[in-house]
């Protein structure tokens, strides 16, 4: 198993103290917001089973969720809405959610480790890491907070719009979701820019 503290250790050695992991959930779905998590963990915090959220079961993510919050020096989660995604595009909306999540941190980070290979000026040093959620404890923790928070939001939306099956696919483009879209058309939380192929450009 990868040593999830190796990356952080390299930056601690360079003199950074408050290292914040940042990750998002929900870039790809046809519906719902994108959610970002930001987490500053104490160095070498023991969180048994911590891993990339995509490699964990829903049950395991939900077990780790409160543990991460209790262990963290600071954490924040935030959304960018489907309307914002349509307006400024998914990449910029992802950055917006990340910015909002970091703004909620009670301790100001001196370095942000961001999952992926795209960065913007967040007003502090940034290091991007491809597959960062598998390589960094901080990013893995952020990925779990973002995923569980977004899943819970989509479960609430499933009660409001039961015909789409949001509780099953969380807004992703499954066969069942496309069938529901063909039958009922989009609902208010669908990303219109993601549906252009289905409906043609509006």
C-alpha positions in Angstrom: 0.0 0.0 0.0 1.2 3.5 -0.8 2.5 5.5 2.1 -0.1 8.2 2.2 2.2 10.6 4.2 5.2 10.5 1.8 4.1 13.6 -0.1 3.1 15.6 3.0 6.4 14.6 4.6 8.4 16.1 1.7 6.6 19.4 2.2 6.9 19.4 6.0 10.6 19.0 5.4 10.5 22.1 3.3 9.0 24.1 6.2 5.3 24.0 5.5 3.1 23.4 8.5 -0.6 23.6 7.5 -0.9 21.4 4.5 -4.4 21.3 3.1 -5.6 18.5 0.8 -8.3 19.5 -1.7 -10.5 17.2 -3.9 -13.9 17.3 -5.6 -16.7 14.9 -6.2 -19.2 15.1 -9.0 -17.4 16.6 -12.0 -18.9 14.1 -14.4 -22.7 13.8 -13.5 -25.5 15.1 -15.6 -27.3 16.5 -12.6 -26.5 18.1 -9.2 -23.7 20.3 -8.0 -20.0 19.7 -7.8 -18.7 19.4 -4.3 -15.2 20.1 -2.9 -13.6 19.1 0.3 -10.6 20.7 2.0 -8.8 19.1 5.0 -5.8 19.9 7.1 -4.8 16.8 9.1 -2.3 16.6 11.9 1.0 15.1 10.7 0.8 11.3 10.5 -2.8 11.3 11.9 -4.0 7.7 12.2 -7.2 7.2 10.3 -7.5 3.4 9.8 -8.7 2.5 6.3 -8.1 6.0 4.8 -7.8 5.7 1.0 -9.1 7.3 -2.2 -12.9 7.5 -1.8 -13.4 5.8 -5.2 -11.7 2.7 -3.8 -13.9 2.5 -0.7 -17.4 1.2 -0.2 -20.1 3.6 0.7 -20.3 2.0 4.1 -16.5 2.5 4.7 -16.7 6.1 3.5 -19.5 6.8 5.9 -17.5 5.3 8.8 -14.5 7.4 7.9 -16.5 10.7 7.4 -17.0 11.6 11.1 -13.5 10.2 12.0 -11.9 12.6 9.5 -13.9 15.6 10.8 -12.9 14.7 14.4 -9.2 14.2 13.6 -8.7 17.2 11.3 -7.2 20.4 12.4 -9.6 22.1 10.0 -12.0 21.0 7.3 -14.5 22.5 4.9 -16.9 21.3 2.2 -18.7 23.5 -0.3 -20.7 23.2 -3.5 -20.9 25.0 -6.9 -24.4 24.6 -8.2 -25.5 23.1 -11.5 -26.5 26.7 -12.6 -22.9 27.9 -11.9 -21.6 24.8 -13.8 -23.7 25.8 -16.8 -22.6 29.4 -16.6 -18.9 29.2 -16.1 -18.1 25.5 -17.1 -17.3 22.5 -15.0 -13.6 23.3 -14.5 -14.2 26.8 -13.2 -17.1 25.6 -11.1 -14.8 23.0 -9.6 -12.3 25.7 -8.7 -15.1 27.8 -7.2 -16.2 24.9 -5.0 -12.6 24.3 -3.9 -12.2 28.0 -3.1 -15.3 28.0 -1.0 -14.2 24.8 0.8 -10.8 26.3 1.6 -12.5 29.6 2.8 -14.3 27.5 5.5 -11.0 26.3 7.0 -10.6 27.8 10.5 -6.8 27.4 10.2 -5.3 29.1 7.2 -3.3 26.6 5.1 0.2 27.5 3.9 0.1 24.9 1.1 -2.7 23.3 -0.9 -2.3 19.8 -2.4 -4.9 19.6 -5.1 -6.0 16.4 -6.9 -5.6 16.5 -10.6 -3.3 18.4 -13.0 -5.1 21.8 -13.3 -4.5 24.7 -10.9 -5.4 28.3 -10.4 -4.3 31.0 -8.1 -5.9 30.3 -4.8 -3.8 32.9 -3.1 -1.4 30.4 -1.6 1.2 27.9 -2.8 -0.4 25.0 -4.7 0.9 21.6 -5.7 -1.2 19.5 -8.1 -1.1 15.7 -7.9 -2.5 13.4 -10.5 -4.2 10.5 -8.6 -3.6 12.6 -5.5 -6.4 10.9 -3.7 -4.4 7.6 -3.8 -1.1 9.3 -2.9 -1.8 11.9 -0.2 -3.6 11.4 3.2 -4.9 14.9 3.1 -6.4 14.6 -0.4 -7.8 11.2 0.4 -9.6 12.7 3.4 -10.9 15.6 1.4 -12.2 13.2 -1.3 -14.2 11.3 1.3 -15.8 14.4 2.8 -16.7 15.7 -0.7 -18.1 12.3 -1.9 -20.3 11.7 1.2 -21.5 15.3 1.3 -22.5 15.2 -2.4 -24.1 11.7 -2.1 -26.2 12.9 0.8 -27.3 15.9 -1.3 -28.3 13.7 -4.2 -30.2 11.3 -1.8 -32.2 14.4 -0.7 -32.8 15.3 -4.4 -34.0 11.7 -5.0 -36.9 12.4 -2.6 -37.7 15.6 -4.4 -37.4 14.2 -7.9 -38.1 10.4 -7.4 -38.6 9.6 -11.1 -34.9 10.0 -12.0 -33.3 7.5 -9.6 -30.8 9.9 -8.1 -30.5 7.7 -5.1 -29.0 5.0 -7.3 -26.7 6.8 -9.7 -26.2 10.2 -7.9 -26.7 12.0 -11.2 -24.2 10.1 -13.3 -25.2 9.2 -16.9 -26.4 5.6 -16.4 -28.7 3.9 -18.8 -31.6 4.3 -16.3 -30.9 8.0 -16.0 -30.9 8.5 -19.7 -34.2 6.6 -20.0 -35.7 8.8 -17.3 -34.5 11.9 -19.1 -36.1 10.8 -22.3 -39.4 10.1 -20.5 -39.6 13.1 -18.2 -37.1 15.6 -19.6 -34.7 17.5 -17.4 -35.5 18.7 -13.9 -34.2 21.9 -12.2 -31.0 20.3 -11.0 -29.9 18.9 -14.4 -26.8 20.6 -15.9 -28.2 21.9 -19.2 -24.7 22.1 -20.8 -24.2 18.4 -20.1 -27.4 17.5 -21.9 -26.7 19.1 -25.2 -25.9 15.8 -26.9 -29.1 14.3 -25.7 -31.3 17.3 -26.7 -29.2 19.1 -29.3 -27.8 22.6 -28.5 -30.4 24.8 -27.0 
